[in-house]
């Protein structure tokens, strides 16, 4: 299954000659890298999905979880409306 694997980017350990700080000034990090646990590339697709679900379940912000549930419910109702599903069987 080598044709499915993506090529990994090269990583360089460049440090400017006259920079007097910690790390590299050119390091590119995401905005929420410190809070996320699913950034490492170890494991397969299943392990990444399990980590993401575990992170979602253990999220301290319950308002975000509620918002996701509302969005999913709206999308499901929109899908049922598009396929012309009869919702009167529930009432």
C-alpha positions as a Markdown table, in Angstrom:
| # | Residue | x | y | z |
|---|---|---|---|---|
| 1 | Unk | 0.0 | 0.0 | 0.0 |
| 2 | Unk | 3.0 | 2.3 | -0.6 |
| 3 | Unk | 1.1 | 4.3 | -3.2 |
| 4 | Unk | -1.3 | 5.7 | -0.6 |
| 5 | Unk | 1.4 | 7.0 | 1.8 |
| 6 | Unk | 2.2 | 10.7 | 1.5 |
| 7 | Unk | 5.7 | 11.9 | 1.1 |
| 8 | Unk | 7.0 | 13.4 | 4.3 |
| 9 | Unk | 8.4 | 17.0 | 4.2 |
| 10 | Unk | 12.1 | 17.5 | 4.8 |
| 11 | Unk | 13.0 | 19.2 | 8.1 |
| 12 | Unk | 16.0 | 21.5 | 8.4 |
| 13 | Unk | 17.6 | 22.5 | 11.7 |
| 14 | Unk | 18.7 | 26.0 | 10.6 |
| 15 | Unk | 19.7 | 28.6 | 13.2 |
| 16 | Unk | 20.7 | 32.1 | 12.1 |
| 17 | Unk | 24.2 | 33.2 | 13.0 |
| 18 | Unk | 23.3 | 36.4 | 14.9 |
| 19 | Unk | 20.0 | 35.4 | 16.5 |
| 20 | Unk | 20.1 | 35.7 | 20.3 |
| 21 | Unk | 16.9 | 33.9 | 21.2 |
| 22 | Unk | 15.5 | 30.4 | 21.9 |
| 23 | Unk | 14.8 | 28.2 | 19.0 |
| 24 | Unk | 14.4 | 29.4 | 15.5 |
| 25 | Unk | 12.7 | 32.7 | 14.5 |
| 26 | Unk | 11.5 | 31.0 | 11.4 |
| 27 | Unk | 9.7 | 28.1 | 13.1 |
| 28 | Unk | 6.2 | 27.7 | 11.9 |
| 29 | Unk | 3.7 | 26.5 | 14.4 |
| 30 | Unk | 0.0 | 26.3 | 14.3 |
| 31 | Unk | -2.2 | 28.5 | 16.4 |
| 32 | Unk | -3.4 | 25.7 | 18.7 |
| 33 | Unk | -0.5 | 23.3 | 18.6 |
| 34 | Unk | 0.1 | 23.5 | 22.4 |
| 35 | Unk | -3.4 | 22.4 | 23.2 |
| 36 | Unk | -3.8 | 19.5 | 20.6 |
| 37 | Unk | -2.6 | 16.0 | 21.2 |
| 38 | Unk | -3.3 | 14.6 | 17.8 |
| 39 | Unk | -0.5 | 16.4 | 15.9 |
| 40 | Unk | 2.1 | 13.7 | 16.0 |
| 41 | Unk | 2.3 | 11.6 | 12.9 |
| 42 | Unk | 2.7 | 8.2 | 14.7 |
| 43 | Unk | 0.2 | 5.4 | 14.0 |
| 44 | Unk | -2.2 | 4.7 | 11.3 |
| 45 | Unk | -5.5 | 6.2 | 10.4 |
| 46 | Unk | -7.4 | 4.3 | 13.0 |
| 47 | Unk | -5.1 | 5.4 | 15.9 |
| 48 | Unk | -5.4 | 9.0 | 14.7 |
| 49 | Unk | -9.1 | 8.8 | 14.6 |
| 50 | Unk | -9.3 | 7.2 | 18.1 |
| 51 | Unk | -7.0 | 10.0 | 19.5 |
| 52 | Unk | -9.2 | 12.7 | 17.9 |
| 53 | Unk | -12.4 | 11.2 | 19.3 |
| 54 | Unk | -10.7 | 10.9 | 22.8 |
| 55 | Unk | -9.6 | 14.5 | 22.6 |
| 56 | Unk | -13.1 | 15.6 | 21.6 |
| 57 | Unk | -14.7 | 13.6 | 24.5 |
| 58 | Unk | -12.3 | 15.0 | 27.1 |
| 59 | Unk | -12.6 | 18.6 | 25.9 |
| 60 | Unk | -13.0 | 21.0 | 28.8 |
| 61 | Unk | -15.2 | 23.4 | 26.7 |
| 62 | Unk | -18.7 | 22.0 | 26.7 |
| 63 | Unk | -20.1 | 24.9 | 24.7 |
| 64 | Unk | -18.0 | 23.7 | 21.7 |
| 65 | Unk | -19.4 | 20.2 | 22.0 |
| 66 | Unk | -22.9 | 21.5 | 22.1 |
| 67 | Unk | -22.3 | 23.7 | 19.0 |
| 68 | Unk | -21.0 | 20.6 | 17.1 |
| 69 | Unk | -24.1 | 18.6 | 18.1 |
| 70 | Unk | -26.3 | 21.4 | 16.8 |
| 71 | Unk | -24.4 | 21.7 | 13.5 |
| 72 | Unk | -24.6 | 17.9 | 13.0 |
| 73 | Unk | -28.4 | 17.9 | 13.7 |
| 74 | Unk | -29.0 | 20.7 | 11.2 |
| 75 | Unk | -26.9 | 19.0 | 8.6 |
| 76 | Unk | -28.8 | 15.7 | 9.1 |
| 77 | Unk | -32.2 | 17.5 | 8.9 |
| 78 | Unk | -31.0 | 19.2 | 5.7 |
| 79 | Unk | -29.9 | 15.9 | 4.2 |
| 80 | Unk | -33.3 | 14.3 | 5.1 |
| 81 | Unk | -35.1 | 17.3 | 3.5 |
| 82 | Unk | -33.0 | 17.0 | 0.3 |
| 83 | Unk | -33.8 | 13.2 | -0.1 |
| 84 | Unk | -37.5 | 14.0 | 0.6 |
| 85 | Unk | -37.7 | 11.9 | 3.8 |
| 86 | Unk | -41.1 | 11.9 | 5.4 |
| 87 | Unk | -40.6 | 13.2 | 9.0 |
| 88 | Unk | -44.2 | 12.8 | 10.0 |
| 89 | Unk | -43.6 | 9.1 | 11.0 |
| 90 | Unk | -41.9 | 10.5 | 14.1 |
| 91 | Unk | -45.0 | 12.4 | 15.2 |
